[in-house]
């Protein structure tokens, strides 16, 4: 996953600028945007309630998925947080539920302490920047691209970001995996050949269901004791 020095430097600079822009947004605005994203996820992706859903602990002012994940668990989903195993390796996912014992993982981000390893059927993936093709600028480690590339069938991928994170392009390379959907406070967009297509909630649900069926997901029937 090597980049040219020029592209690596551009991404580093763009990443820093986008994070600063996000952190500069008033907390009351971020909370309002997050509520809208939550509603789009509820109405556009009801299938998540029957899946193993990977999500991320909130970091540097990004969308906090915990509220909607708690709701998904009440509908039958299992939730899992990513764990960095080693540099250059795919992520592992450990089961999460409210109140689970946590420890500090890589970058001091909390991770579940020794819970079951799960393989996500869907991933709610935070984005520092979102390009017009459904390409995603992340934090620079390449962990989600490696993970999506390693999993077969590939999980449904939903990038989550605020509108202020929009960029024309992250200059995606061959190893950069485009998202299936992008959700911001403004709505839902599906990645189609040539770009992102805004879709209403019902159409998003139909397309997500079709992708899950085509990929043979979920992998296993849902069941849990927590």
C-alpha positions as CSV (number, residue, x, y, z in Angstrom):
1,X,0.0,0.0,0.0
2,X,2.8,2.4,-0.8
3,X,2.0,6.0,-2.0
4,X,4.2,8.4,-3.8
5,X,5.8,10.9,-1.5
6,X,3.8,13.7,-3.1
7,X,0.5,11.9,-2.6
8,X,1.4,10.9,1.0
9,X,2.2,14.5,1.9
10,X,-0.9,15.8,0.3
11,X,-3.1,13.3,2.2
12,X,-1.3,14.2,5.4
13,X,-1.9,17.9,4.9
14,X,-5.5,17.4,3.8
15,X,-6.2,15.1,6.7
16,X,-4.9,17.7,9.2
17,X,-7.0,20.4,7.7
18,X,-10.2,18.3,7.7
19,X,-9.7,17.3,11.3
20,X,-9.1,20.9,12.3
21,X,-12.3,22.0,10.4
22,X,-14.3,19.3,12.2
23,X,-13.0,20.2,15.6
24,X,-13.6,23.8,15.0
25,X,-17.3,23.2,14.3
26,X,-19.5,24.1,17.4
27,X,-20.4,21.1,19.5
28,X,-24.1,21.9,19.2
29,X,-23.8,21.7,15.4
30,X,-22.0,18.4,15.5
31,X,-24.6,17.1,17.9
32,X,-27.4,18.2,15.5
33,X,-25.6,16.7,12.5
34,X,-25.1,13.4,14.4
35,X,-28.8,13.2,15.2
36,X,-29.6,13.5,11.5
37,X,-27.0,10.8,10.6
38,X,-28.6,8.5,13.2
39,X,-32.0,9.0,11.6
40,X,-30.7,8.3,8.1
41,X,-29.1,5.0,9.4
42,X,-32.4,4.0,11.1
43,X,-34.5,4.6,8.1
44,X,-32.1,3.7,5.4
45,X,-30.5,0.5,6.8
46,X,-33.0,-1.5,8.8
47,X,-31.1,-4.7,7.8
48,X,-28.4,-3.7,10.2
49,X,-30.6,-5.0,13.0
50,X,-29.9,-8.6,11.9
51,X,-26.2,-8.3,11.3
52,X,-22.9,-8.3,13.1
53,X,-22.0,-4.6,12.9
54,X,-18.5,-3.2,13.2
55,X,-18.2,0.4,14.3
56,X,-15.6,2.8,15.8
57,X,-15.2,4.5,19.1
58,X,-15.6,8.3,18.5
59,X,-12.3,10.1,17.9
60,X,-11.4,13.7,17.3
61,X,-14.9,15.1,17.0
62,X,-16.2,12.6,14.5
63,X,-19.8,11.1,14.5
64,X,-20.5,9.0,17.6
65,X,-22.1,5.8,16.4
66,X,-22.7,4.4,19.9
67,X,-26.3,5.6,20.2
68,X,-27.5,4.0,17.0
69,X,-25.4,0.9,17.7
70,X,-27.2,0.5,21.1
71,X,-30.5,0.7,19.2
72,X,-29.3,-1.9,16.6
73,X,-28.4,-4.3,19.5
74,X,-32.0,-3.9,20.8
75,X,-33.2,-5.0,17.4
76,X,-31.0,-8.1,17.4
77,X,-27.6,-7.0,16.0
78,X,-24.3,-7.9,17.5
79,X,-21.8,-5.0,17.7
80,X,-18.0,-5.1,17.5
81,X,-15.1,-2.6,17.8
82,X,-11.9,-2.8,15.8
83,X,-8.6,-3.8,17.4
84,X,-5.3,-3.0,15.8
85,X,-3.3,-6.3,15.8
86,X,-0.1,-5.0,14.1
87,X,1.0,-2.4,11.7
88,X,0.2,-3.4,8.1
89,X,-2.3,-6.1,9.2
90,X,-6.1,-6.3,9.0
91,X,-8.1,-5.3,12.0
92,X,-9.8,-7.8,14.4
93,X,-13.2,-7.0,15.8
94,X,-14.2,-7.8,19.4
95,X,-17.8,-7.9,20.6
96,X,-19.0,-4.8,22.4
97,X,-22.1,-4.1,24.5
98,X,-22.9,-1.2,26.9
99,X,-20.9,-1.7,30.1
100,X,-18.4,-4.2,28.7
101,X,-14.9,-4.0,30.3
102,X,-12.6,-1.9,28.1
103,X,-8.9,-1.3,27.9
104,X,-6.9,1.3,25.9
105,X,-5.8,0.1,22.5
106,X,-3.8,1.6,19.7
107,X,-3.9,5.5,19.7
108,X,-5.4,5.2,23.2
109,X,-8.8,4.4,21.7
110,X,-10.8,2.1,24.0
111,X,-11.4,-1.6,22.9
112,X,-13.3,-4.4,24.6
113,X,-11.2,-6.4,27.0
114,X,-11.0,-10.0,25.7
115,X,-14.5,-10.4,24.4
116,X,-15.4,-12.8,21.5
117,X,-13.8,-12.2,18.1
118,X,-16.5,-11.5,15.5
119,X,-16.4,-11.0,11.7
120,X,-18.6,-8.0,10.7
121,X,-21.3,-8.3,8.1
122,X,-21.4,-4.5,7.9
123,X,-19.1,-1.8,8.9
124,X,-19.9,1.8,10.0
125,X,-16.7,3.5,9.0
126,X,-15.7,7.0,10.1
127,X,-14.2,9.2,7.4
128,X,-11.9,12.2,7.8
129,X,-12.7,13.1,4.2
130,X,-15.2,11.7,1.6
131,X,-14.6,12.0,-2.1
132,X,-17.1,12.2,-4.9
133,X,-16.7,8.5,-5.9
134,X,-17.3,7.1,-2.4
135,X,-13.6,7.1,-1.8
136,X,-12.6,7.7,1.8
137,X,-9.7,9.5,3.4
138,X,-9.0,8.0,6.8
139,X,-6.4,8.5,9.5
140,X,-3.6,7.1,7.4
141,X,-3.0,3.6,8.7
142,X,-4.8,1.8,5.9
143,X,-6.4,-0.5,8.4
144,X,-10.0,-0.5,7.0
145,X,-8.8,-0.9,3.4
146,X,-6.7,-4.0,4.4
147,X,-9.6,-5.4,6.4
148,X,-12.2,-5.0,3.7
149,X,-9.8,-6.5,1.2
150,X,-9.1,-9.5,3.5
151,X,-12.7,-10.4,4.3
152,X,-14.7,-12.7,2.0
153,X,-17.5,-12.0,1.5
154,X,-16.8,-8.3,1.8
155,X,-18.9,-6.5,4.5
156,X,-21.4,-3.8,3.6
157,X,-19.4,-0.6,4.0
158,X,-21.1,2.6,5.1
159,X,-18.9,5.7,5.5
160,X,-20.1,8.2,8.1
161,X,-19.0,11.8,8.0
162,X,-20.2,15.4,8.3
163,X,-20.8,17.4,5.2
164,X,-17.8,19.6,6.0
165,X,-15.7,16.5,5.3
166,X,-16.5,16.5,1.6
167,X,-13.6,16.7,-0.8
168,X,-13.6,16.4,-4.6
169,X,-11.3,13.3,-4.4
170,X,-8.8,11.5,-2.1
171,X,-7.0,10.4,-5.3
172,X,-7.9,6.8,-4.6
173,X,-5.2,4.2,-5.5
174,X,-5.7,0.5,-6.5
175,X,-5.7,-0.6,-2.9
176,X,-8.2,2.0,-1.7
177,X,-11.6,0.4,-1.5
178,X,-14.7,2.5,-2.3
179,X,-17.5,2.6,0.2
180,X,-20.9,1.1,-0.7
181,X,-22.7,4.1,0.9
182,X,-21.9,7.4,2.3
183,X,-24.1,8.9,5.0
184,X,-23.9,12.5,6.2
185,X,-26.3,14.8,7.9
186,X,-27.6,15.8,4.4
187,X,-28.6,12.3,3.5
188,X,-27.6,8.9,2.0
189,X,-25.6,8.4,-1.2
190,X,-24.9,5.1,-2.9
191,X,-21.6,4.5,-4.7
192,X,-22.4,3.8,-8.4
193,X,-20.0,3.6,-11.4
194,X,-18.8,7.2,-11.9
195,X,-19.7,8.7,-8.5
196,X,-22.1,9.0,-5.7
197,X,-25.9,8.9,-6.2
198,X,-28.2,10.5,-3.6
199,X,-30.9,8.0,-2.6
200,X,-34.0,8.2,-0.4
201,X,-34.2,5.9,2.6
202,X,-36.4,3.3,1.0
203,X,-34.1,3.0,-2.0
204,X,-31.0,2.8,0.3
205,X,-32.7,-0.1,2.2
206,X,-33.5,-1.9,-1.1
207,X,-29.9,-1.5,-2.4
208,X,-28.4,-2.5,0.9
209,X,-30.6,-5.7,1.0
210,X,-29.6,-6.5,-2.6
211,X,-25.9,-6.1,-1.8
212,X,-26.2,-8.3,1.3
213,X,-27.9,-11.0,-0.7
214,X,-25.4,-10.9,-3.5
215,X,-22.5,-11.2,-1.1
216,X,-24.1,-14.0,0.9
217,X,-24.5,-12.0,4.1
218,X,-25.0,-12.4,7.0
219,X,-22.4,-15.1,7.5
220,X,-24.1,-16.7,10.5
221,X,-27.5,-16.5,12.3
222,X,-27.4,-13.9,15.0
223,X,-27.4,-15.1,18.6
224,X,-26.0,-13.7,21.8
225,X,-26.3,-13.9,25.5
226,X,-25.6,-10.2,26.4
